[in-house]
Amino acid sequence: MPYSKVFITRRLPTQLHRLEEVANVEVWPERQAPPYEVLLEKAKEIDGLLCLLTDQIDQQLIEVSKSLKVISQMAVGFDNIDILTATARRIPVGNTPGVLTDATADLTWALLMAAARRVVEADRFVRSHLWQTWEPDLLLGPDIAGATLGIVGFGRIGQAVARRAKGFNMRIIYTSKHKCKPELEQSLGVEFANFVSLLQTSDFVTIHTPLSAETYHLFGEAEFALMKQSAILINTARGAIVDPDALYQALRTGEIAGAAIDVTEPEPIPTDSPLLTVDNLIIIPHIGSASRPTREKMANMAIDNLIAGLRGERLPNCVNPEVYDVVDDK
């Protein structure tokens, strides 16, 4: 007999049988995220919450909950969740790391190649009935093979991108909080560089760092001014790492050659955003992990975290494991 109440903020690409065996499950049926007011009301009566990056799980929402035992996020990142408040309430928060590494690295590479070879522009060109003949100077772009790739953030996804770049005989440089071990650098064929040097040197710059107070608008006017005019920026991390106004100006004025982004600030991108008016930018709707197998694995990992939390067990993937270190003095 189900003994817990669970709210899931969107339909998932997997069956819910395992969860329904241990809980009464309610799934928000709309494409759009549930309004914050709805989440707030649900939080007052649920034992478990399965949410997405687009859901605002803040201090107020967590504190109104009477019986919330677990928050399970179907994503790697968790900047939408007030982790400090959850930890203070001894509520474990789960995420889904590792599973989307290859899918996101693949998409990064797809965006890099599409931007370099101007694939989206070329498609629009043909559909606009402008293709008349083969032309020596039509839609020219840079070479990828032999170019310099700069990777900002060198965790799992950044390293996976580096592995793909080796096949193109690229010079690969990276910047990160921590320098990798020499054996990892050697196996991946990468070099460490400081952020400024990476920007000045790279033909392609790809972002794979988490969003934090330190990385918010990490790319602004000053950073774009340091980059080559021929450089192309790729962002499959978080939209707010790049200042959208600065990106627009850099693209409009030719300060950089192009960009391709899977994430925006805010999301979805406003319909009146000036970024939608520039041709040297590819924008796609946050589909970095959008392969069927990856999304199914993410959903099942989120369910695993949820079930463990409902049972009072340690979450398989917990972002605030310190909740388990608190000793109950009663």
SEMARLUM-542319 format. One record per residue: x, y, z of N, C-alpha, C in turn. Coordinates in steps of 0.05 Angstrom, whole numbers, plus 5000, padded with zeros to 4 digits. Layout:
XYZXYZXYZ/...
//
This chain:
501749765000500050005000501850255000/501450434981503050684980502850835006/505050935016505051065042506151355041/507051445017508051715014506751854992/507052114991505852274970508152424955/508152394929510252494912509152674890/510552894885509753074863512153084843/511553034818513553054796512753284778/514653464774513953724761513753704730/514153474718513753444690513553144683/512353084660512252814651515052714645/515652464652518352354649518452154627/520752124614521051934592521551644602/520151564622520451284632517851214647/517550954652515250854667515650914697/513450954711513451024740512650794758/512650544747511650314763513150284789/515750304789517350264814516550474835/516250714826515450924845512650894855/510850814837508050784845507650554865/509650374867509450164887509850264915/511150494918511850594945510550864951/509150984931508151254936505751304919/504051494928502051614911503351834895/503151804868504751974851502852164835/503552424836502152624820504152744801/503552754775505252864755503953114743/505453334742504453574729504153524699/501753554687501253464660502053654638/502753904644503154104624506054104614/506454214590509154254579510754464595/509354674603510654884619510954794648/512954904661513454844689511054934706/510454794727508254884745508955154756/506955334758507455594770508555564798/510055764807511255744833509155714855/506855854851504755834871503755554874/503655404852502755124852504854954868/507354994861509454854875509354904905/508855154912508755224940506555074955/504255054942501954904954502554604956/503754494935504454214935506454154957/508354334961510454284981509354245009/507054365014505954345041504954065048/504653895028503353635033504853395023/507053435010508453204997510753105014/511452855010513852735023516252735004/515752744978517952734959517352914935/519453044925519253224902521253144881/520353104857522153054834521853294816/524053444813523953704799526053724777/525853944762527654004740529054274745/531054334728532554584731530754824729/528554804715526755034711524955084735/525054914755523354954779524955104801/523655304812524955464834524355334861/526355204872526155074897527755244917/526455444928527855644944527255604974/528355784990528055765019525155755028/523455925016520655935024519255675018/519755564995518455304988519255085006/521855065012522854855029521754885058/521655135067520755175095517855135100/516155165079513255115083512654815083/514454655074513954365073513754255101/511754095106511353975132512653695134/512753545112513653275113515653195091/516753395078518553345056521053195065/521452955053523752785061526052795041/525352865015527452844995526653024971/528753154960528453304935530353164915/529153074893530652934872530553094846/532853184837533053344813533953184789/532453194767533153064743535053244726/537453264736539553434724542153394739/544353474727546853474742547053714760/546453954748546554204763544254224782/544554404802542454434822542454724833/543254914815543255194824540455314828/538455164820535655264825534655184852/536155034867535354924893536955064916/535655144937536955264960538055034977/540554954971541754724984542254775013/542955025021543455085049540955045066/538655135055536155095070535354805072/535654665050535054375050536754225070/539254295071541154165089540354235118/539754485123538854565150536454415159/534654345140532254195146532753885145/535253815140536053535138534553385116/534253525094532953415070535153355049/535653105043537553045022536653134995/538553224979537953314951539553144932/538153014913539452834894539652964867/541652874852541952954824542752714807/543252764781543752544762546452584748/548652564761551252614749552252384732/554152454714555552244698554052144674/551452104676549951974655549752144630/549852404633549452574609552152674598/554352584607556952674598557352654568/556952414558557452364529555352514512/552852504520550852644504551452944502/552253064524552853354524555353414508/557353234511559853274495559253244465/557553054458556853014430555453264419/553653384435552253624426554153854424/555953874443558054084441559454074415/560253834408561753794383559953854359/557453774360555553844338555354144334/555154294356554954584355557454704344/559754604353562254714344562554674314/561954444304562254394275560154544259/557654564270555554714255556255004254/557355114275558155404275560555444257/562555274258564855304241564255294212/562555094205561955054176559355194168/558255354185555955524179553555364168/553055134181551054944172548255074173/547655204195544955314198544555544178/546555714174546355924154545955804126/547455594121547255464094544555354089/543355234110540655124107538655344101/538855574116537055804110537455904082/539955904074540656004047539255844025/539255584028537955414008534955444010/533855444034530955464037529855734028/531555934027530756194017531056223987/531755993974531955983944534256163934/536456183950538656353942540956193928/540755933929542955763917542655763887/544555883874544455893844546555733831/548955713844551155563832553255523853/555355353847557555333865559255583863/559955693886561455943887563955913904/566255993895568755953910568756093937/567256303941567356443967564756443982/563156233976560456223989560656084017/559756224037559456114065562055984075/564156134072566756024082566856034112/568155834124568655824152571455734159/572155714184574855624191575155324190/577755244189578354954193578054884222/577254634227577154524254579654364259/580354194241582854034244585254224247/586854164267589254324272588854584286/586354654292585854914306586254874336/586155094350586555094379583855104393/583354914410580854894425581354974454/579855164465580055244493577655144508/578154994529575954874545575955014573/573755144579573455284604571855104623/573154994643571954794661572654514650/574054364667575154114658574253874675/571653864680570553634693569953414673/567953244679567453014661566753094633/565053304630564253384603566553514588/567953694601570253814589572353614579/572853404596574653194588573653034564/571052984564569852834542570052994516/569753254517570153424493573053404484/574853404503577753384496578353124481/577152904490577552654477576652664448/574452794443573452814416575252994399/576353194411578053384396580653254387/581553054402584052914394583852804366/581452714358581152594331581452804309/581253054316581553274297584353404298/586153274313588853364315589053654324/587353724343587254004352589254044375/590254284378591654354402589454414423/589554274446587454304466588654424491/587454654499588254784524585854804542/586254804568584054814586584654994609/582655104622582955244647580855144666/581655124692579955014712580955104739/579255064760580155134787582554974795/582654724786584854554794586154434769/588754444769590254324747590154014749/589753884726589553594725592253464732/592153214739594553064743596053034716/598753024717600253014692599552774674/598852544687598252314671595552344656/593652494668591152554654591652744631/593252954636593853144615595153004592/597052824598598452674577596552494561/594852354575593052164561591052314543/590152554551588252704536589552894516/592252934519593653114501592853404505/592653484530591753764536593953914551/593654184551595454354565593854544583/594854604607593554794624594255074616/592355264617592855544612591155714630/592055954637590356124652588156234634/586056344646583656414631584256624609/585856824616586457034596587956924572/589956764578591556644556589856464539/588056314551586256134536584556304517/583456524526581756694509583356804486/585756894491587357014471588356824450/588556574457589856374440587956204424/585556154434583755954423582256044398/581955854380580255894357577355824363/577055634381574355554391574555554422/572555674435572455674464569755534472/569955334488567555184496567355184527/564955234537564455284565563255034578/564554934600563654704614564054734644/563754974654564055024683561355064695/560954994721558355034734557755334737/555255394740554455664746554755714776/556055924784556356004812556656304812/556856414837557356704839559956784825/561856604825564456654812564356644782/562556474771562456454741560156604729/558456734745556256884734557457114716/556457124691557457314671560557304669/561657064670564457034667565357134640/563657114620564257224593562657484590/564057704590562857964585564458124565/564158384565565558554545568558514545/569758514569572658494571573658224560/572158014566573057754556572757724526/570657824515570357814486572457984472/573258204484575358364473578058224472/578458024490580957874490581057664468/578657574459578557344441579357434412/580157234396580757284368578157374354/578457544334576157614318575057374302/576757184298575956934283574956724302/574756774328574056574347571056514347/570356264355567656184358567256084387/565056174400564356094427562155894427/562555684444560455474447559755464477/557155464482556255444510554055234513/554755014526552754804533552554764563/553454974578553554954608551155084620/551355344626549155504637549155774623/546655874617546456114602547656354616/547356374642548256604657551256624660/552756434650555656464650556456664629/554756714609555356904588553357144590/554457384591552757624591551457654563/548857624561547557624534547857884519/547958114534548258374520551158394509/553058304524555858304514556158114490/554857884491555057694469553857814444/551557944447550258074424552158284411/553358454427555058654416557558534403/558658324415561058194404560358064377/558057954374557257834349556458044328/555058244337554158454318556458614306/558458664323560658834314562958674301/562758404302564858244291567258204310/566858264336568958234355569757934357/567757754354568357474350566757384326/567657164314566457084288563656954292/563256824314560656684316560456554344/558056434348557556294373555356094368/555255894385553055694385552455624414/549955654422549255624450546755444453/546955274473544755094480543155204504/544255414516543055534541543055834538/541155964551540856254550540256364577/540456624579539556774603537656994594/535056964602533756744616533056524596/531856314607530756094591527756074595/526256044573527056074545527856354538/529356384517530256654509527856824501/527757074510525457244504525157284473/522757294464522157324436523257584424/523657784441524758034431527758064436/529057844443531957864448533457944423/535258134424536858204401538557974390/539157784408540757554398539357404376/536757414375535257274353535557414326/536857644326537057794301539757764287/541657624300544357604288544557334275/545757334251545957084235548256914244/550257024257552656864264552356744292/549956674300549356544325547356314321/548056084331546255854332545155834360/542455824363541155794389539355544388/539755364407538055134409536955114438/534754964442533254984467534054794489/536554814499537554664522537054364518/538254254497537853974491540453814494/542253914511544853784514544653484521/542753404537542453134546540252984530/539253104509536853004496537252774476/538552564486538452314471536452134487/535051964474533051794487534251634510/536451484505537651324526538551494550/539751724544540651894566538452004583/536352104571534052214586532651994602/532451754591531251524606532951464631/535651454627537451404650537251614671/537051864662536852094681534252064697/532052004683529451974698529651744718/530751524710530951294729532851354752/534951504747536751574769535251764789/533651944778532152124795530151964811/528851764799526951594814528451434835/530851334829532351184849532951364873/533751614868534251794891531651844907/529451874893526951934906526051704924/526251464913525351234929527151194953/529751224950531551204973530951404994/530351654986529751855005527151805020/525151705006522551635018522951405039/524751225033525251005051527151075074/528151315074530051395095532851285090/533451205065536051085059537751305046/540351255045542251445033541751465003/541551694992541151734963543551634947/543151494925545351404909547151634899/545851864893547252094884546252334900/547752424920546852634938548752874937/547653114933549353344931549953474958/548453394978548953495005549253265025/551253095022551552865039551952925068/552553175075552853255103550253215119/547953185105545453135120545652875135/547352695125547552435138549552435161/551052655163553152675184552052805209/549652905208548453045231547652835251/548552855275547852665296545352775311/543452605313540952675327541452635357/541352855372541952845401539652755418/537352715406534952645422535352365434/
//
